[in-house]
Amino acid sequence: MDDLSYKPVKHDHKEFLRKAMKNKEFKEGYDALEPKYALIRELLSARKHSGMTQEAVANKIGTTKSVISRLEAGGKHSPSITTLRKYAEAVGCELEIKLTPKKQKKTAG
């Protein structure tokens, strides 16, 4: 009979990324997603700092926990500025949006 017991596989995410980033196409795709992941980190950090649950945030802004969950997971759709403002206010923050100049690539010369 086969052994069907659970045997977790160790995964070192940092090592995986280090190796994967050597692939140009992977790196370009990963870098393109950074703004989305930065927003998700900001949302999660703000909610954690507020001490609120997803359900509490949802109740405060008049939506459902599943909407907050999708927002924090970075689903297919980008949130509106209105939604981000409501979320920020619910967790005791102000929404700040800024544009920063791209870093210029140094050219040999």
Backbone as a printed PyTorch tensor [residue, N CA C, xyz], in Angstrom:
tensor([[[  0.8420,  -1.1850,   0.0000],
         [  0.0000,   0.0000,   0.0000],
         [  0.8860,   1.2460,   0.0000]],

        [[  0.4710,   2.2990,  -0.7040],
         [  1.2310,   3.5440,  -0.7860],
         [  1.1610,   4.3210,   0.5200]],

        [[  2.2560,   4.9870,   0.8440],
         [  2.3010,   5.8520,   2.0250],
         [  1.7420,   7.2200,   1.6270]],

        [[  0.5620,   7.5620,   2.1210],
         [ -0.0930,   8.8250,   1.7630],
         [  0.0390,   9.8810,   2.8550]],

        [[  1.0100,   9.7130,   3.7510],
         [  1.1720,  10.6910,   4.8220],
         [  1.7290,  11.9980,   4.2500]],

        [[  1.3980,  13.0650,   4.9350],
         [  1.8120,  14.4040,   4.5140],
         [  3.3100,  14.5750,   4.7340]],

        [[  3.9920,  14.9990,   3.6840],
         [  5.4280,  15.2520,   3.7610],
         [  5.7030,  16.6170,   3.1330]],

        [[  5.7890,  17.6580,   3.9680],
         [  5.9950,  18.9980,   3.4140],
         [  7.3420,  19.1080,   2.6980]],

        [[  7.3440,  19.9170,   1.6630],
         [  8.5620,  20.1690,   0.9010],
         [  9.1040,  21.5210,   1.3440]],

        [[ 10.3660,  21.5570,   1.7370],
         [ 10.9710,  22.8120,   2.1780],
         [ 11.1010,  23.7600,   0.9890]],

        [[ 10.7540,  25.0300,   1.2250],
         [ 10.8530,  26.0370,   0.1710],
         [ 11.5080,  27.2760,   0.7510]],

        [[ 12.6100,  27.6800,   0.1680],
         [ 13.3070,  28.8980,   0.5650],
         [ 12.9810,  29.9630,  -0.4830]],

        [[ 12.0170,  30.8280,  -0.1720],
         [ 11.5290,  31.7960,  -1.1520],
         [ 12.6250,  32.7730,  -1.5780]],

        [[ 13.4390,  33.2160,  -0.6400],
         [ 14.5110,  34.1580,  -0.9860],
         [ 15.4950,  33.5170,  -1.9590]],

        [[ 15.8250,  32.2620,  -1.7350],
         [ 16.7510,  31.5720,  -2.6320],
         [ 16.1050,  31.3610,  -4.0060]],

        [[ 14.8220,  31.0180,  -3.9990],
         [ 14.0930,  30.8590,  -5.2510],
         [ 14.1460,  32.1500,  -6.0650]],

        [[ 13.8470,  33.2840,  -5.4060],
         [ 13.8660,  34.5750,  -6.1020],
         [ 15.2630,  34.9290,  -6.6000]],

        [[ 16.2710,  34.6670,  -5.7790],
         [ 17.6380,  34.9700,  -6.1810],
         [ 17.9820,  34.2600,  -7.4890]],

        [[ 17.6130,  33.0050,  -7.5800],
         [ 17.8960,  32.2330,  -8.7980],
         [ 17.0060,  32.6840,  -9.9600]],

        [[ 15.7210,  32.8880,  -9.6740],
         [ 14.7730,  33.2510, -10.7280],
         [ 15.0810,  34.6140, -11.3310]],

        [[ 15.6010,  35.5350, -10.5250],
         [ 15.8920,  36.8870, -11.0090],
         [ 17.0120,  36.9060, -12.0500]],

        [[ 17.7190,  35.8220, -12.1900],
         [ 18.7680,  35.7340, -13.2120],
         [ 18.1490,  35.6170, -14.6040]],

        [[ 16.8850,  35.1900, -14.6490],
         [ 16.1590,  35.0860, -15.9100],
         [ 15.5760,  36.4560, -16.2350]],

        [[ 15.9940,  37.0450, -17.3460],
         [ 15.5940,  38.4090, -17.7140],
         [ 14.0770,  38.5690, -17.7880]],

        [[ 13.3850,  37.6360, -18.4200],
         [ 11.9300,  37.7570, -18.5700],
         [ 11.2250,  37.6610, -17.2220]],

        [[ 11.6940,  36.7560, -16.3530],
         [ 11.1100,  36.6470, -15.0210],
         [ 11.3070,  37.9630, -14.2710]],

        [[ 12.5270,  38.4980, -14.3060],
         [ 12.8420,  39.7330, -13.5840],
         [ 11.9810,  40.8920, -14.0720]],

        [[ 11.8070,  41.0100, -15.3780],
         [ 10.9800,  42.0960, -15.9240],
         [  9.5380,  41.9720, -15.4410]],

        [[  9.0010,  40.7500, -15.4700],
         [  7.6370,  40.5300, -14.9990],
         [  7.4930,  40.7960, -13.5120]],

        [[  8.4570,  40.3360, -12.7470],
         [  8.4470,  40.5330, -11.2970],
         [  8.5270,  42.0150, -10.9680]],

        [[  9.4450,  42.7170, -11.6160],
         [  9.6050,  44.1510, -11.3710],
         [  8.3500,  44.9340, -11.7520]],

        [[  7.6670,  44.4960, -12.8050],
         [  6.4490,  45.1800, -13.2390],
         [  5.3350,  45.0730, -12.1960]],

        [[  5.3670,  44.0250, -11.3790],
         [  4.3320,  43.8280, -10.3590],
         [  4.6590,  44.5320,  -9.0390]],

        [[  5.8500,  45.0760,  -8.9040],
         [  6.2680,  45.6820,  -7.6340],
         [  5.3120,  46.7630,  -7.1310]],

        [[  4.8180,  47.6830,  -7.9600],
         [  3.8840,  48.6930,  -7.4260],
         [  2.6320,  48.0630,  -6.8130]],

        [[  2.1320,  47.0130,  -7.4190],
         [  0.9470,  46.3340,  -6.8880],
         [  1.2610,  45.7120,  -5.5280]],

        [[  2.4180,  45.0460,  -5.4290],
         [  2.7970,  44.4270,  -4.1620],
         [  3.0870,  45.4840,  -3.1010]],

        [[  3.6250,  46.6150,  -3.4940],
         [  3.8830,  47.7000,  -2.5440],
         [  2.5690,  48.2110,  -1.9520]],

        [[  1.5470,  48.3450,  -2.7900],
         [  0.2310,  48.7760,  -2.3060],
         [ -0.3300,  47.7570,  -1.3200]],

        [[ -0.2310,  46.4880,  -1.6500],
         [ -0.7410,  45.4390,  -0.7640],
         [ -0.0260,  45.4960,   0.5870]],

        [[  1.3070,  45.6480,   0.5600],
         [  2.0610,  45.7430,   1.8190],
         [  1.6010,  46.9480,   2.6390]],

        [[  1.3300,  48.0690,   1.9780],
         [  0.8600,  49.2730,   2.6730],
         [ -0.5050,  49.0250,   3.3240]],

        [[ -1.4130,  48.4090,   2.5760],
         [ -2.7470,  48.1370,   3.1160],
         [ -2.6640,  47.2330,   4.3400]],

        [[ -1.9270,  46.1450,   4.2140],
         [ -1.8140,  45.1910,   5.3180],
         [ -1.1390,  45.8180,   6.5290]],

        [[ -0.1050,  46.6010,   6.2940],
         [  0.5980,  47.2500,   7.3940],
         [ -0.3030,  48.2460,   8.1270]],

        [[ -1.0560,  49.0300,   7.3610],
         [ -1.9520,  50.0240,   7.9670],
         [ -3.0410,  49.3400,   8.7870]],

        [[ -3.6040,  48.2600,   8.2500],
         [ -4.6690,  47.5680,   9.0010],
         [ -4.1010,  46.9290,  10.2600]],

        [[ -2.9260,  46.3200,  10.1410],
         [ -2.2920,  45.7000,  11.3050],
         [ -2.0260,  46.7520,  12.3770]],

        [[ -1.5080,  47.9060,  11.9570],
         [ -1.2160,  48.9890,  12.8940],
         [ -2.4820,  49.4820,  13.5820]],

        [[ -3.5960,  49.4600,  12.8630],
         [ -4.8680,  49.9210,  13.4360],
         [ -5.4570,  48.9120,  14.4150]],

        [[ -5.0070,  47.6570,  14.3210],
         [ -5.5500,  46.6150,  15.1830],
         [ -6.9110,  46.1080,  14.7330]],

        [[ -7.3090,  46.4620,  13.5290],
         [ -8.6330,  46.0870,  13.0330],
         [ -8.5760,  44.7980,  12.2210]],

        [[ -9.6920,  44.0830,  12.2170],
         [ -9.8420,  42.9120,  11.3640],
         [-10.3870,  43.3590,  10.0170]],

        [[-10.3290,  42.4720,   9.0320],
         [-10.9360,  42.7800,   7.7350],
         [-12.4230,  43.0710,   7.9150]],

        [[-13.0670,  42.3110,   8.7670],
         [-14.4960,  42.5000,   8.9920],
         [-14.7860,  43.8700,   9.6020]],

        [[-13.9480,  44.3120,  10.5380],
         [-14.1460,  45.6190,  11.1600],
         [-13.9600,  46.7470,  10.1370]],

        [[-12.9600,  46.6180,   9.2840],
         [-12.7420,  47.6220,   8.2310],
         [-13.9490,  47.6410,   7.2970]],

        [[-14.4000,  46.4580,   6.9050],
         [-15.5490,  46.3530,   6.0020],
         [-16.7840,  47.0270,   6.6070]],

        [[-17.0590,  46.7580,   7.8740],
         [-18.2150,  47.3690,   8.5360],
         [-18.0950,  48.8800,   8.5870]],

        [[-16.8950,  49.3650,   8.8240],
         [-16.6810,  50.8060,   8.9490],
         [-16.8980,  51.5390,   7.6280]],

        [[-16.5800,  50.8800,   6.5090],
         [-16.7540,  51.5650,   5.2210],
         [-17.9740,  51.0790,   4.4470]],

        [[-18.7560,  50.2000,   5.0580],
         [-20.0130,  49.7810,   4.4450],
         [-19.8690,  48.7820,   3.3120]],

        [[-18.9920,  47.8080,   3.5010],
         [-18.8370,  46.7600,   2.4920],
         [-18.7230,  45.4190,   3.2000]],

        [[-18.2680,  44.4200,   2.4830],
         [-18.1600,  43.0870,   3.0760],
         [-16.7020,  42.7010,   3.3120]],

        [[-16.5040,  41.7300,   4.1710],
         [-15.1680,  41.2240,   4.4610],
         [-14.5230,  40.6820,   3.1890]],

        [[-15.3060,  40.0390,   2.3300],
         [-14.7280,  39.4720,   1.1090],
         [-14.1900,  40.5630,   0.1810]],

        [[-14.8190,  41.7320,   0.1650],
         [-14.3240,  42.8480,  -0.6440],
         [-12.9700,  43.3090,  -0.0960]],

        [[-12.8590,  43.4230,   1.2150],
         [-11.5950,  43.8310,   1.8360],
         [-10.5230,  42.7750,   1.5790]],

        [[-10.9040,  41.5230,   1.6670],
         [ -9.9720,  40.4330,   1.4060],
         [ -9.4270,  40.5000,  -0.0170]],

        [[-10.3160,  40.7320,  -0.9810],
         [ -9.8810,  40.8500,  -2.3850],
         [ -8.9900,  42.0750,  -2.5820]],

        [[ -9.3370,  43.1700,  -1.9210],
         [ -8.5360,  44.3890,  -2.0170],
         [ -7.1200,  44.1350,  -1.5080]],

        [[ -7.0160,  43.4640,  -0.3600],
         [ -5.7140,  43.1990,   0.2410],
         [ -4.9440,  42.0920,  -0.4730]],

        [[ -5.6220,  41.3210,  -1.2960],
         [ -4.9570,  40.2480,  -2.0410],
         [ -4.4590,  40.7350,  -3.3980]],

        [[ -4.8760,  41.9230,  -3.7940],
         [ -4.4260,  42.4590,  -5.0810],
         [ -4.9890,  41.6910,  -6.2530]],

        [[ -6.2770,  41.5210,  -6.2600],
         [ -6.9380,  40.7650,  -7.3270],
         [ -6.7560,  41.3470,  -8.7140]],

        [[ -7.6380,  40.9640,  -9.5930],
         [ -7.5440,  41.3440, -11.0070],
         [ -7.7810,  42.8290, -11.2380]],

        [[ -8.5980,  43.4460, -10.3830],
         [ -8.9950,  44.8420, -10.6110],
         [ -8.2460,  45.7830,  -9.6770]],

        [[ -7.8720,  46.9200, -10.1970],
         [ -7.2250,  47.9370,  -9.3750],
         [ -8.2940,  48.7200,  -8.6240]],

        [[ -8.0570,  48.9960,  -7.3470],
         [ -9.0590,  49.7380,  -6.5760],
         [ -9.1170,  51.1980,  -7.0130]],

        [[-10.2720,  51.7940,  -6.8420],
         [-10.4180,  53.2140,  -7.1640],
         [ -9.7870,  54.0530,  -6.0540]],

        [[ -9.5330,  55.3090,  -6.3590],
         [ -9.0000,  56.2220,  -5.3520],
         [-10.0160,  56.3890,  -4.2280]],

        [[-11.2850,  56.4060,  -4.5660],
         [-12.3370,  56.5170,  -3.5500],
         [-12.2760,  55.3440,  -2.5830]],

        [[-12.1180,  54.1280,  -3.1100],
         [-12.0300,  52.9420,  -2.2590],
         [-10.7970,  53.0090,  -1.3670]],

        [[ -9.6680,  53.3950,  -1.9450],
         [ -8.4380,  53.5090,  -1.1500],
         [ -8.5790,  54.5770,  -0.0650]],

        [[ -9.2450,  55.6850,  -0.3890],
         [ -9.4570,  56.7460,   0.5980],
         [-10.3350,  56.2390,   1.7430]],

        [[-11.4040,  55.5340,   1.4250],
         [-12.2850,  54.9780,   2.4630],
         [-11.5240,  53.9920,   3.3440]],

        [[-10.7290,  53.1350,   2.7300],
         [ -9.9370,  52.1570,   3.4710],
         [ -8.9700,  52.8810,   4.4080]],

        [[ -8.2620,  53.8790,   3.8650],
         [ -7.2980,  54.6380,   4.6670],
         [ -7.9780,  55.2810,   5.8690]],

        [[ -9.1020,  55.9110,   5.6470],
         [ -9.8200,  56.5540,   6.7450],
         [-10.2710,  55.5360,   7.7820]],

        [[-10.7230,  54.3720,   7.3350],
         [-11.1920,  53.3340,   8.2470],
         [-10.0880,  52.8470,   9.1810]],

        [[ -8.8520,  52.7930,   8.6740],
         [ -7.7390,  52.2990,   9.5000],
         [ -6.9370,  53.4360,  10.1320]],

        [[ -7.4960,  54.6430,  10.0840],
         [ -6.8690,  55.7790,  10.7560],
         [ -5.6850,  56.3810,  10.0180]],

        [[ -5.7300,  56.3230,   8.6960],
         [ -4.6410,  56.8720,   7.8830],
         [ -5.1790,  57.8890,   6.8890]],

        [[ -4.2570,  58.6130,   6.2810],
         [ -4.5940,  59.4860,   5.1650],
         [ -4.0190,  58.8580,   3.9130]],

        [[ -4.7380,  58.9600,   2.8190],
         [ -4.2500,  58.4520,   1.5440],
         [ -3.3240,  59.4820,   0.9340]],

        [[ -2.1300,  59.0560,   0.5810],
         [ -1.1580,  59.9380,  -0.0630],
         [ -0.7060,  59.2600,  -1.3390]],

        [[ -0.8600,  59.9420,  -2.4490],
         [ -0.4270,  59.4110,  -3.7420],
         [  0.6210,  60.3570,  -4.2840]],

        [[  1.7510,  59.8060,  -4.6900],
         [  2.7750,  60.6790,  -5.2450],
         [  3.4590,  59.9990,  -6.4130]],

        [[  3.9390,  60.8220,  -7.2930],
         [  4.7110,  60.3530,  -8.4380],
         [  6.1660,  60.7140,  -8.1840]],

        [[  7.0390,  59.7620,  -8.4000],
         [  8.4590,  60.0250,  -8.2060],
         [  9.1850,  59.7780,  -9.5150]],

        [[ 10.1870,  60.5880,  -9.7910],
         [ 10.9350,  60.3980, -11.0420],
         [ 11.5890,  59.0190, -11.0750]],

        [[ 11.6230,  58.4400, -12.2670],
         [ 12.3050,  57.1630, -12.4420],
         [ 13.7860,  57.3760, -12.2570]],

        [[ 14.4360,  56.3620, -11.7490],
         [ 15.8930,  56.4250, -11.6220],
         [ 16.4910,  56.3010, -13.0070]],

        [[ 17.3880,  57.2040, -13.3180],
         [ 18.0330,  57.2020, -14.6180],
         [ 19.1100,  56.1280, -14.6520]],

        [[ 19.1340,  55.3720, -15.7380],
         [ 20.1890,  54.3820, -15.9120],
         [ 21.4660,  55.1200, -16.2650]],

        [[ 22.5290,  54.7230, -15.6080],
         [ 23.8210,  55.3520, -15.8810],
         [ 24.3460,  54.8390, -17.2130]],

        [[ 24.8220,  55.7820, -18.0200],
         [ 25.3790,  55.3950, -19.3300],
         [ 26.8840,  55.5600, -19.2750]],

        [[ 27.5460,  54.6640, -19.9710],
         [ 29.0200,  54.7450, -20.0400],
         [ 29.3910,  55.9250, -20.9130]],

        [[ 30.4120,  56.6130, -20.5250],
         [ 30.7640,  57.7290, -21.3860],
         [ 31.7350,  58.6440, -20.8440]]])
